Amino acid sequence: AWCLVRGMLAAESSRGARGVRSRFICLASLVLGLSLANHHLTGVLMVPAAIAGLTFSALSTRLVAPIRLMGICVVMVLAGLCVYALIPIRGVVEPSMILGRVETIGDFMWLVSAKVYQKSIGSGWTQAGDLGGAAFLVAEQVGIGMAVLSFGGFYFAVRIRKARACGVFVLVAAATSVGGRMMLQFDRTNPDVMGYLLVVLVLLVTAITALAAALHGLAGQRRWLRGSAVLAIALFVCFSISVHVPTTVSLCKRGDGVRRSQTALRELGAAGIPPGSVAVTTLYATSFLTWYGRVVEGERPDVRHVPLAFVGYRGEAAVLVQTWPDLAPIVRSYLVSGALPASEMASLSQDRHVYVEPDPFLEKGHIQYLEPAGIFMAYSPEPVAMRDVMSAADESAADIDDLLARHGVALAEPQTRRFVLWWLYNRALVLARRGYTAGALRAARQALAVAPGVPELVELVKRLESNPDPVDDPTPFIP
């Protein structure tokens, strides 16, 4: 955005500056290539705005050698895209940082096109709340007052002749960025939301700057009025920023609570299980945590990790089977049926420790083989006696109490809090289905301490308090 605005303003200042515009357009093309290689949706959403702005700029001052300039821009975009070479290079070394294996052009295109995430694209157009939700989140980040000021900036940027091309670019870019966000299901607790909207925040700041410049120009020769207009906007912006300063300072003093919480969760998970174990994770968050600990931090290379959330990624099942051939039956069965085979899991646990993350959708055949073990449920080769389930659940629940007490700061972060909530919720349902009512109630109350008032958890507690029998059908308690 800065490259394009800088180039268009230079071209408007004098006829001899058209070459400056061309150089900045080339630089913007390189940055666009890097943007496409980082997050192609965000980059693509800027293209219509760039075309619109450059078209208005070219109408007032012609481009220098447009055909040659276009060719150079294509080369610069391709140069930025060269960082994609990291994917096949990094995927063929061990340990691979790539989820799955990129061996063909088809694998590469599947990965870089984010095919696995495209299941949510398109639903947002039919949800009226998405536009309001996105607009509210932007206003919440910059403040209502600054959001209102930005509209004045858009207006003046489009009305003033010398700034018109820049105004069109910023206005169209803001519209396409918000519109692109509407293509996806809106979820305020997902930190990626602000990643999609970060461009909008930058453009609003640009619009406010345009407003200050416009007021400065409208004041004419009255220096006191020019200074007052710019100073008033600057003070208002500083006031809006200062509102967030106490929160920022508090977070800095607390340190990285989220990272401490993730470390503790890994200690309760794959980092704490015996050598040679098999760890089956079902949630995306746990799968990423365990994968990160093993691949990035080098933790527990002796643990076989089966991330069910990633098995559907192209090539990932083949990588798992080739790395650990003894896991082939459960991996292939999951691919075919979409469920873990209870008999195969019991057979696998006869000569090694097997752990599976609690999941309310586990088939009934699994429940009798499970006992709590930190984040996971330990899988046994034969049905577990209730007294062993009760003892393991109580011991594990004490560790969870300690975790929640030591890392309460991290639970203020929405994504971490939601992960801990969902994990405890699943644990409560598995224990309720097993018939250990006291353990299920304790897990449910731990979850309600993280997020009070969750309707399904409240109903589960009422059901267990009024009827201690096993919960055969978890459907009424699943959101």
C-alpha positions as CSV (number, residue, x, y, z in Angstrom):
1,A,0.0,0.0,0.0
2,W,2.8,2.4,0.9
3,C,4.6,1.7,-2.4
4,L,1.5,2.4,-4.5
5,V,0.5,5.5,-2.6
6,R,4.1,6.9,-2.7
7,G,4.3,6.2,-6.5
8,M,0.9,7.7,-7.4
9,L,1.6,10.9,-5.3
10,A,5.0,11.3,-6.9
11,A,3.4,11.1,-10.4
12,E,0.9,13.8,-9.5
13,S,3.5,16.2,-8.1
14,S,5.2,16.8,-11.4
15,R,5.5,15.4,-15.0
16,G,9.1,14.4,-14.4
17,A,8.2,12.1,-11.5
18,R,6.4,9.5,-13.7
19,G,9.6,7.4,-13.6
20,V,9.4,7.5,-9.8
21,R,5.9,6.1,-10.0
22,S,7.1,3.3,-12.3
23,R,9.9,2.3,-9.9
24,F,7.4,2.2,-7.0
25,I,5.0,0.1,-9.0
26,C,7.8,-2.4,-9.6
27,L,8.6,-2.5,-5.9
28,A,4.9,-2.9,-5.1
29,S,4.9,-5.9,-7.5
30,L,7.7,-7.6,-5.6
31,V,5.9,-7.0,-2.3
32,L,2.7,-8.4,-3.9
33,G,4.6,-11.6,-4.9
34,L,5.8,-12.0,-1.3
35,S,2.3,-11.3,0.0
36,L,0.8,-14.0,-2.3
37,A,3.5,-16.5,-1.1
38,N,2.5,-15.6,2.5
39,H,-1.3,-15.5,2.4
40,H,-2.6,-15.4,-1.1
41,L,-6.2,-14.4,-0.2
42,T,-5.0,-11.3,1.5
43,G,-2.7,-10.5,-1.5
44,V,-5.4,-11.2,-4.1
45,L,-7.9,-8.9,-2.4
46,M,-5.5,-6.0,-2.9
47,V,-5.2,-6.5,-6.7
48,P,-8.5,-4.8,-7.7
49,A,-7.6,-1.8,-5.6
50,A,-4.2,-1.6,-7.2
51,I,-5.7,-1.8,-10.7
52,A,-8.3,0.9,-9.9
53,G,-5.8,3.3,-8.3
54,L,-3.2,2.9,-11.1
55,T,-5.9,3.4,-13.7
56,F,-6.9,6.7,-12.2
57,S,-3.3,7.7,-11.9
58,A,-2.6,6.8,-15.5
59,L,-5.6,8.9,-16.7
60,S,-4.0,12.0,-15.3
61,T,-0.4,11.3,-16.1
62,R,0.5,8.6,-18.6
63,L,2.6,5.6,-17.6
64,V,6.1,5.4,-18.9
65,A,6.5,2.5,-21.4
66,P,3.5,0.6,-20.1
67,I,4.2,-2.7,-21.9
68,R,7.7,-2.8,-20.7
69,L,6.5,-1.8,-17.2
70,M,3.9,-4.6,-17.2
71,G,6.6,-7.2,-18.1
72,I,8.9,-6.0,-15.3
73,C,6.0,-6.2,-12.9
74,V,5.3,-9.8,-13.8
75,V,8.9,-10.7,-13.3
76,M,8.9,-9.0,-9.9
77,V,5.8,-10.9,-8.8
78,L,7.4,-14.2,-9.8
79,A,10.5,-13.2,-7.9
80,G,8.4,-12.8,-4.8
81,L,6.7,-16.1,-5.3
82,C,10.1,-17.9,-5.4
83,V,10.0,-18.3,-1.6
84,Y,7.4,-21.1,-2.3
85,A,10.5,-23.2,-3.1
86,L,10.9,-23.5,0.6
87,I,8.0,-26.0,0.7
88,P,9.4,-28.9,-1.4
89,I,12.9,-28.2,-0.1
90,R,11.8,-28.2,3.6
91,G,9.5,-31.2,3.0
92,V,12.2,-33.6,1.8
93,V,14.5,-33.3,4.9
94,E,14.0,-34.9,8.3
95,P,12.1,-34.0,10.3
96,S,9.8,-32.5,7.7
97,M,8.2,-29.2,8.7
98,I,5.5,-29.8,6.2
99,L,2.2,-31.5,7.2
100,G,2.0,-34.2,4.5
101,R,4.4,-34.7,1.7
102,V,4.8,-32.5,-1.4
103,E,6.1,-34.8,-4.2
104,T,4.1,-33.7,-7.2
105,I,2.7,-30.6,-8.8
106,G,-0.7,-31.7,-7.6
107,D,0.5,-32.0,-4.0
108,F,2.0,-28.5,-4.2
109,M,-1.1,-26.9,-5.7
110,W,-3.3,-28.6,-3.1
111,L,-1.2,-27.3,-0.3
112,V,-0.6,-23.7,-1.4
113,S,-4.3,-23.2,-2.5
114,A,-5.3,-24.0,1.1
115,K,-7.7,-26.6,-0.1
116,V,-8.1,-28.1,3.4
117,Y,-9.5,-24.7,4.7
118,Q,-11.8,-24.0,1.7
119,K,-14.7,-25.9,3.2
120,S,-15.7,-22.7,5.1
121,I,-15.5,-20.4,2.1
122,G,-18.8,-19.2,0.6
123,S,-21.0,-19.7,3.7
124,G,-20.4,-16.2,4.8
125,W,-22.3,-14.5,2.0
126,T,-25.5,-15.9,3.3
127,Q,-24.8,-14.8,6.9
128,A,-26.0,-11.3,7.5
129,G,-24.1,-11.1,10.8
130,D,-20.7,-11.4,9.1
131,L,-20.6,-7.8,7.7
132,G,-21.7,-6.4,11.1
133,G,-19.3,-8.7,12.9
134,A,-16.3,-7.7,10.8
135,A,-17.2,-4.0,11.0
136,F,-17.6,-4.2,14.8
137,L,-14.2,-5.9,15.2
138,V,-12.5,-3.2,13.1
139,A,-14.2,-0.4,15.1
140,E,-13.3,-2.2,18.3
141,Q,-9.6,-2.3,17.4
142,V,-9.2,1.3,16.2
143,G,-12.0,2.9,18.3
144,I,-15.3,4.3,17.1
145,G,-14.0,7.8,16.9
146,M,-11.1,6.9,14.6
147,A,-13.3,4.7,12.5
148,V,-15.6,7.8,11.9
149,L,-12.6,10.0,11.1
150,S,-11.4,7.5,8.5
151,F,-14.6,8.1,6.5
152,G,-13.8,11.8,6.3
153,G,-10.4,10.7,5.0
154,F,-11.9,8.6,2.3
155,Y,-14.1,11.4,1.3
156,F,-11.4,14.0,1.0
157,A,-8.9,11.6,-0.6
158,V,-11.4,10.9,-3.4
159,R,-12.5,14.6,-3.8
160,I,-9.0,16.2,-4.0
161,R,-7.7,15.8,-7.6
162,K,-4.1,15.2,-6.8
163,A,-5.0,12.5,-4.2
164,R,-7.8,11.0,-6.2
165,A,-5.9,7.9,-7.4
166,C,-4.7,7.2,-3.9
167,G,-8.2,7.7,-2.5
168,V,-9.7,5.3,-5.0
169,F,-7.0,2.7,-4.2
170,V,-7.5,3.0,-0.4
171,L,-11.3,2.9,-0.6
172,V,-11.5,-0.1,-3.0
173,A,-8.8,-1.9,-0.9
174,A,-10.9,-1.4,2.3
175,A,-14.0,-2.6,0.6
176,T,-12.4,-5.8,-0.9
177,S,-10.6,-6.6,2.3
178,V,-13.8,-6.5,4.4
179,G,-15.8,-8.2,1.6
180,G,-13.2,-11.0,1.5
181,R,-13.5,-11.5,5.2
182,M,-17.3,-12.0,4.7
183,M,-16.5,-15.0,2.5
184,L,-15.4,-16.9,5.6
185,Q,-17.3,-18.0,8.6
186,F,-17.0,-15.2,11.2
187,D,-15.5,-16.3,14.6
188,R,-14.3,-13.6,16.9
189,T,-12.4,-16.0,19.1
190,N,-10.1,-17.1,16.2
191,P,-6.9,-15.1,16.2
192,D,-6.7,-15.4,12.4
193,V,-9.6,-13.0,12.2
194,M,-7.4,-10.1,12.9
195,G,-4.8,-11.4,10.4
196,Y,-7.5,-11.1,7.7
197,L,-8.5,-7.6,8.9
198,L,-5.0,-6.2,9.6
199,V,-5.0,-4.7,6.1
200,V,-8.2,-2.8,6.9
201,L,-6.7,-1.3,10.0
202,V,-3.7,-0.1,8.0
203,L,-6.0,1.5,5.4
204,L,-8.1,3.2,8.0
205,V,-4.9,4.8,9.4
206,T,-4.0,5.9,5.9
207,A,-7.4,7.5,5.5
208,I,-7.0,9.4,8.8
209,T,-3.7,10.6,7.6
210,A,-5.4,11.8,4.4
211,L,-8.0,13.7,6.5
212,A,-5.2,15.5,8.4
213,A,-3.5,16.4,5.1
214,A,-6.8,17.6,3.6
215,L,-7.6,19.8,6.6
216,H,-4.1,21.2,6.5
217,G,-4.6,22.2,2.8
218,L,-8.0,23.6,3.3
219,A,-6.7,26.0,6.0
220,G,-4.8,27.9,3.3
221,Q,-2.4,30.5,4.5
222,R,-3.7,30.6,8.1
223,R,-0.8,28.8,9.8
224,W,-2.5,28.6,13.2
225,L,-5.5,26.9,11.7
226,R,-3.4,24.4,9.7
227,G,-1.4,23.5,12.8
228,S,-4.6,23.3,15.0
229,A,-6.3,20.9,12.5
230,V,-3.4,18.5,12.3
231,L,-2.7,18.7,16.1
232,A,-6.4,18.0,16.9
233,I,-6.3,14.8,14.9
234,A,-2.9,13.8,16.2
235,L,-4.1,14.3,19.8
236,F,-7.3,12.3,19.1
237,V,-5.3,9.5,17.7
238,C,-2.9,9.5,20.7
239,F,-5.9,9.5,23.0
240,S,-7.4,6.4,21.2
241,I,-4.0,4.6,21.5
242,S,-3.6,5.6,25.2
243,V,-6.9,3.8,26.0
244,H,-5.2,0.5,25.2
245,V,-1.9,1.3,26.9
246,P,-2.8,-0.1,30.4
247,T,-3.8,-3.4,28.9
248,T,-0.7,-3.6,26.8
249,V,1.6,-2.8,29.8
250,S,-0.2,-5.3,32.0
251,L,0.3,-8.1,29.3
252,C,4.0,-7.2,29.1
253,K,4.5,-7.4,32.8
254,R,2.8,-10.8,33.0
255,G,5.0,-12.2,30.3
256,D,4.1,-14.8,27.7
257,G,1.4,-16.7,29.6
258,V,0.1,-18.4,26.5
259,R,3.5,-20.0,25.8
260,R,3.7,-21.1,29.5
261,S,0.3,-22.6,29.3
262,Q,1.1,-24.5,26.0
263,T,4.3,-25.9,27.6
264,A,2.2,-27.1,30.6
265,L,-0.4,-28.7,28.3
266,R,2.4,-30.5,26.4
267,E,3.7,-31.8,29.8
268,L,0.2,-33.1,30.6
269,G,0.1,-34.6,27.1
270,A,2.7,-36.3,24.8
271,A,5.7,-34.8,26.7
272,G,4.8,-36.9,29.8
273,I,4.0,-40.3,28.5
274,P,6.3,-43.3,28.5
275,P,8.9,-44.0,25.8
276,G,7.6,-45.9,22.7
277,S,4.0,-44.8,23.3
278,V,1.4,-44.1,20.6
279,A,-0.4,-40.8,21.0
280,V,-3.7,-40.3,19.0
281,T,-4.9,-36.7,19.0
282,T,-8.3,-35.7,17.8
283,L,-8.5,-31.9,18.2
284,Y,-6.7,-29.5,15.9
285,A,-5.2,-27.6,18.9
286,T,-3.8,-30.7,20.6
287,S,-2.5,-32.0,17.2
288,F,-0.7,-28.8,16.5
289,L,0.7,-28.7,20.1
290,T,2.0,-32.2,19.9
291,W,3.3,-31.9,16.4
292,Y,5.1,-28.6,17.3
293,G,6.7,-30.2,20.4
294,R,8.0,-33.2,18.4
295,V,9.0,-31.5,15.1
296,V,10.0,-28.0,16.1
297,E,11.2,-28.4,19.7
298,G,12.6,-31.9,19.2
299,E,10.5,-33.3,22.1
300,R,9.9,-37.0,22.5
301,P,11.1,-38.4,19.2
302,D,10.3,-41.8,20.7
303,V,6.6,-41.1,20.7
304,R,4.5,-42.2,17.7
305,H,2.0,-39.4,17.0
306,V,-1.2,-40.0,15.0
307,P,-2.9,-36.6,14.5
308,L,-6.3,-37.5,13.3
309,A,-7.0,-33.9,12.5
310,F,-4.2,-34.0,9.8
311,V,-4.8,-37.5,8.4
312,G,-6.9,-36.1,5.6
313,Y,-4.1,-33.7,4.5
314,R,-2.7,-34.9,1.2
315,G,0.2,-37.3,1.8
316,E,0.0,-37.2,5.6
317,A,-1.5,-40.8,5.9
318,A,1.2,-42.1,3.7
319,V,3.9,-40.4,5.8
320,L,2.5,-41.9,9.0
321,V,2.3,-45.4,7.5
322,Q,5.8,-45.2,6.1
323,T,7.3,-43.9,9.3
324,W,5.5,-46.3,11.6
325,P,4.2,-49.4,9.6
326,D,2.7,-50.9,12.8
327,L,0.1,-48.0,12.8
328,A,-1.1,-48.8,9.3
329,P,-4.3,-50.6,10.4
330,I,-5.7,-47.8,12.5
331,V,-4.6,-45.1,10.0
332,R,-6.2,-46.8,7.0
333,S,-9.3,-47.8,9.0
334,Y,-9.8,-44.1,10.0
335,L,-9.4,-43.0,6.4
336,V,-12.1,-45.5,5.2
337,S,-14.6,-45.3,8.0
338,G,-13.9,-41.9,9.7
339,A,-13.6,-43.6,13.1
340,L,-11.0,-45.4,15.1
341,P,-11.3,-49.2,15.2
342,A,-11.7,-50.3,18.9
343,S,-10.4,-53.8,18.4
344,E,-7.3,-52.6,16.5
345,M,-6.6,-50.1,19.2
346,A,-6.9,-52.7,21.9
347,S,-4.6,-55.0,20.0
348,L,-2.0,-52.3,19.5
349,S,-2.0,-51.6,23.2
350,Q,-0.9,-55.1,24.1
351,D,2.8,-54.5,23.5
352,R,3.0,-50.7,23.9
353,H,1.3,-47.8,25.7
354,V,-1.5,-46.3,23.6
355,Y,-3.2,-43.0,24.5
356,V,-6.1,-41.3,22.8
357,E,-7.5,-37.8,23.3
358,P,-11.0,-37.8,24.8
359,D,-13.7,-37.3,22.2
360,P,-17.5,-37.3,22.8
361,F,-17.9,-39.0,19.4
362,L,-15.8,-42.0,20.3
363,E,-17.9,-45.2,19.7
364,K,-19.2,-47.0,22.7
365,G,-16.7,-49.9,22.1
366,H,-13.9,-47.6,23.1
367,I,-15.2,-46.4,26.4
368,Q,-14.6,-49.6,28.4
369,Y,-10.9,-49.6,27.4
370,L,-10.1,-46.0,28.5
371,E,-8.8,-44.5,31.8
372,P,-7.8,-40.8,32.3
373,A,-4.1,-39.9,31.9
374,G,-3.5,-36.1,31.7
375,I,-4.7,-34.7,28.4
376,F,-5.2,-38.2,27.1
377,M,-7.1,-41.3,28.0
378,A,-4.8,-44.4,28.3
379,Y,-6.0,-47.3,26.1
380,S,-5.8,-50.8,27.7
381,P,-5.7,-54.2,25.9
382,E,-8.8,-55.3,27.9
383,P,-11.7,-53.6,29.7
384,V,-10.6,-51.4,32.7
385,A,-12.2,-51.9,36.1
386,M,-14.2,-49.0,37.4
387,R,-12.0,-48.6,40.5
388,D,-9.0,-48.1,38.2
389,V,-10.9,-45.5,36.2
390,M,-11.9,-43.7,39.4
391,S,-8.4,-43.6,40.8
392,A,-6.9,-42.4,37.5
393,A,-9.5,-39.8,37.0
394,D,-9.0,-38.3,40.5
395,E,-5.3,-38.2,40.2
396,S,-5.5,-36.6,36.7
397,A,-8.1,-34.1,37.9
398,A,-5.7,-32.9,40.7
399,D,-3.1,-32.2,38.0
400,I,-5.7,-30.2,36.0
401,D,-6.6,-28.1,39.1
402,D,-2.9,-27.3,39.4
403,L,-2.7,-26.4,35.7
404,L,-5.7,-24.1,35.9
405,A,-4.3,-22.4,39.1
406,R,-0.8,-21.9,37.7
407,H,-1.8,-20.7,34.2
408,G,-4.9,-18.7,34.8
409,V,-3.4,-15.7,32.9
410,A,-3.2,-17.7,29.7
411,L,-6.9,-18.5,29.9
412,A,-7.6,-14.8,29.3
413,E,-6.5,-15.5,25.7
414,P,-9.7,-16.6,23.9
415,Q,-8.2,-19.4,21.8
416,T,-6.4,-21.0,24.7
417,R,-9.5,-20.7,26.9
418,R,-11.7,-22.3,24.3
419,F,-9.2,-25.2,23.8
420,V,-9.0,-26.0,27.5
421,L,-12.8,-25.7,27.8
422,W,-13.4,-28.1,24.9
423,W,-10.8,-30.6,26.2
424,L,-12.4,-30.6,29.7
425,Y,-15.8,-30.9,28.2
426,N,-14.9,-33.9,26.2
427,R,-13.3,-35.5,29.3
428,A,-16.5,-34.9,31.3
429,L,-18.6,-36.6,28.6
430,V,-16.3,-39.6,28.3
431,L,-16.4,-40.1,32.1
432,A,-20.1,-39.7,32.1
433,R,-20.5,-42.3,29.4
434,R,-18.2,-44.6,31.4
435,G,-20.4,-44.2,34.5
436,Y,-18.0,-42.4,36.8
437,T,-20.4,-39.7,37.7
438,A,-18.3,-37.9,40.4
439,G,-15.3,-37.6,38.0
440,A,-17.6,-36.4,35.2
441,L,-19.1,-33.7,37.5
442,R,-15.6,-32.6,38.6
443,A,-14.4,-32.2,35.0
444,A,-17.6,-30.4,34.1
445,R,-17.2,-28.0,37.0
446,Q,-13.6,-27.4,36.0
447,A,-14.8,-26.5,32.6
448,L,-17.5,-24.2,34.0
449,A,-14.8,-22.5,36.0
450,V,-13.0,-21.7,32.8
451,A,-16.2,-20.5,31.0
452,P,-19.2,-20.1,33.3
453,G,-22.7,-20.6,32.0
454,V,-22.1,-22.9,29.0
455,P,-25.6,-24.3,28.5
456,E,-24.6,-27.8,27.5
457,L,-22.3,-28.1,30.5
458,V,-25.0,-26.8,32.8
459,E,-27.4,-29.3,31.5
460,L,-24.8,-32.1,31.8
461,V,-24.3,-31.2,35.5
462,K,-28.0,-31.2,36.1
463,R,-28.4,-34.6,34.4
464,L,-25.6,-36.1,36.5
465,E,-26.8,-34.6,39.7
466,S,-30.4,-35.9,39.2
467,N,-29.4,-39.2,37.6
468,P,-26.0,-40.8,38.2
469,D,-26.5,-43.5,35.6
470,P,-24.1,-43.6,32.6
471,V,-24.9,-41.2,29.8
472,D,-25.6,-43.5,26.8
473,D,-26.4,-40.8,24.4
474,P,-24.2,-37.6,24.5
475,T,-26.0,-35.9,21.7
476,P,-28.3,-33.7,23.9
477,F,-25.1,-32.2,25.6
478,I,-23.1,-31.5,22.4
479,P,-23.3,-27.9,21.1
